């Protein structure tokens, strides 16, 4: 079974802009299992100043 994904953003006025067109993706047969989210990599959390 294939799925499709399309990436877009919506501004404050509700206008949508496509960032990546729709493509087919193949889901994993067995999802990765974990109880924790990956570590944040933003500048603030990765040791940057507040």
Phi, psi and omega in degrees: 000126176259158178233166176239153177221143178221129183254129179212164175235154181237131179274181183299331181274000178090008178278132180260142177230126181284126177266323176221130181293166181295132178224157176274140176231151179254121181291157177294146177291320179230114182294151175291136184251123178203146178267355183240150176280153176294155180296142177291138182249012180291160183303320183294315183278336183274022176105004178282169179286152177286000000 
